Amino acid sequence: MIFDSIQILFWLFQSFVIGIWINRKIFFRGVGIEETILYAPITGFICTVLIASFFWFLEVPTYLMRYLFVSVVLFVTINLIQSNYFKSDLIKNPNFLWLILGSLLVIIHGSFLPFSEKLFQGYPLDRFFYQGGSILFEKYNITYFQDSYARLAFNGDKRSLMMDSLWSMGYNEISARPAVNLGFVIFNWATPKDLYRLGNAWEVFFRTLQFCGLLAIFCRVLGPKFISGFLAVSLVFGYWFQYTKDYNAWSSSACLAVTLSAIAYLMLIVEKNKIEKADRFYIIFITVAAVVIYPELGIPFCFIFLMVILSNKKLRNEILLTKHTPACLTIFICAVFTTHPHIIDFIKRQSGLAPFMVGGEEFSARGIFRLLASIDDRHIFLKSLSTEPWKFISEPLTLADMITGSIGLPYITYIQSAITLITLILIIEYFIFDQIVKKMPDPFNSLKRKYLIFTICLAVNIPVIVLILKKVNGYNFATPISLLLGFLILTILVAGCISIKNSKIRILLVLVASYQLFFIVMLIFKIVGGAYRVFPFWGAFSSAMFLIILASLKNKFFIKIAYLLAFTNIVFGGAIFYVTNTVGLEKFNSFYSPRNPVRHFEIENVRDKYDFDYTNLISDLKLCQSVYIAMPQNVDKEERAPRFQAVSLALFLENNGITHYLSMPYRNGSPLIGGEFHPGFNRQEVSADCTVEDDPKNGKIGYRLIRTR
């Protein structure tokens, strides 16, 4: 785990020095040191993945890209040292200190999440795509995949295709959105053989980049103060950044980091009150990255980004209504197709699977609705979304839930509605008390009287708290509490919007409203898969906006509420840490009770049937030369559970250099190939000295290893 922390710091350093050098030479010339610092990590990361994607499609092998990357890192580091850039001014800068401190907190937390031998058991196919693709990038160049595909299309010989057992899963990433996978291979130049083991560390690295973007946003609005850093740190630990990360969604997490930095940069332009040529290039640079890294939401983000620019007079006049606009648009389009020439094919295929380039399937609205009283009620609601998705925005309870969820409080029933009710009562009491003190300060001007009033409050509240904890069932108050909390938050939000004239906050408001509109349109047109993908992005920006409004109201009560909400985000992150380090996420449902989001519909009813743990086989597996994974071959979309067993096991075998063959069909591995080309191997087609198959035991189906020779 310590090694992972060191590895992530090494990646951050590499991104930082490349970004610092490029910002000084190109994008941030003449700008203060604090701005160069804040945007340096994301600049270095984007430069690396865009150039890598460009080279990949030119058939340059990744080992040559790594040599180039190392040369650049050494050059810029020596150059910065010689120019005396790393001096006391940098070390003393509050933005730099927060960047280091916040990144360390995120890294330490994320590095100690379990990863060894066992992946996140909710939906490991996502990670199999990313990591399988990355491992293949490490081994081959694009010519190999093109030749293999041509042989398959010509004669249908799956043996010629399956020269590598990861091919049919990894190919999904080869020409889809390769930038993040290539970055994983290139940044790992010092440890190229540990690509599988470092998968979790790479995801945590994205969270550090997200923190950098959040810190830039909060510093732009609130200034380089303690509250800016604290709120930025807390959000990265909160629900929406955990959910968006999804523990395995590399491109989505990276795209969120890019979009955060893009919005922070618009705020910087507004603050400078002028736009220069370098600013236009940086906007093109960062929006191209959003599209190439994650086209499904990068392209919609560009339209939302355009709406944000149109909403601000300064941005509108200086960016869009100028003679440079046609040239900038031409550069943007050329840059996209240069770094990802297959993007139109990818969009067409994704649109064929689910309209509007956002993927997903009708029933995969995981995480959208959280407060229904029982799992059965939630399942009924989720299924109704496919026929009447507008219910989500028309019913009072779901509307309240949407409001509370969008600002980072979807986990209010995570601590049970009784505790939430107590919290609301105390908040309301404090608000009333604060108003009384302001209007009648005399009765509260002595320490003795303050102690007396405090004692009276305790005497009144303690019995009420005890009564609620003992008598209130966890679900009795879920509906009224969510409605009350939603109304309270909406009131504060509306009041804040009216009272605050800050143009940078208005940028966030337009951004959140645009995501909300996009989400509603998805539901109206019954594109539930698209809705669930955009919802976490909306929630992430809404969370940031709500905390900024609270901290900007210049009222001690609201600032304390901001700190309280920030603290609850950190508590939630700690709770996730506790779950993953004690019972593991495959036991998440038993810990989270029925209050957990319905995260992955395919296995919601099979956790009681399958045991996903194969750790008891590890010692025997390491003695095998090759393994045949004999899972059921009649796996359809609704019964994918054996795949979840096989994916974790397959990556373990890959990590240990053990050849393996999967028997089950790869239905999810072929959307970019255009058909189900690989139906799975049978026993007669492979020569393996070990076989892993189903093993029903104690009412569950687990693993059994058989030596065949």
Secondary structure, DSSP 4 states (H G I P E B T S, - for coil): -HHHHHHHHHHHHHHHHHHHHHIIIIISTTS-HHHHHHHHHHHHHHHHHHHHHHHHHTT--HHHHHHHHHHHHHHHHHHHHHTT-SSHHHHH-HHHHHHHHHHHHHHHHHHTS--TT---SS-HHHHHHHHHHHHHHHH--HHHHHHHHHHHHHH--HHHHTTSTTHHHHHHHHSSS-HHHHHHHHHTTT-GGGTTTTHHHHHHHHHHHHHHHHHHHHHHHH-SSHHHHHHHHHHHHSHHHHHHHTTT-HHHHHHHHHHHHHHHHHHHHHHHT---HHHHHHHHHHHHHHHHH-HHHHHHHHHHHHHHHHHSHHHIIIIISSTTHHHHHHHHHHHHHHH-TTHHHHHHHHHHHSTTTT---TT--TTS----SSHHHHHHHHHHHTT-TTHHHHSHHHHHHHHHHHTT-TTGGGGHHHHHHHHHHHHHHHHHHHHHHHH--GGGSSHHHHHHHHHHHHHHHHHHHHHHHHH--TTTTHHHHHHHHHHHHHHHHHHHHHH---HHHHHHHHHHHHHHHHHHHHHHTT-HHHHHHHHHHHHHHHHHHHHHHHHHS--HHHHHHHHHHHHHHHHHHHHHHHHHHHT-GGGHHHHHGGGS----GGGTTTTTTB----GGGHHHHTT-SEEEEE--S---TT--HHHHHHHHHHHHHHHTT-EEEE-S--STT-TTTTS-------GGG---SEEEEEEEETTEEEEEEEE--
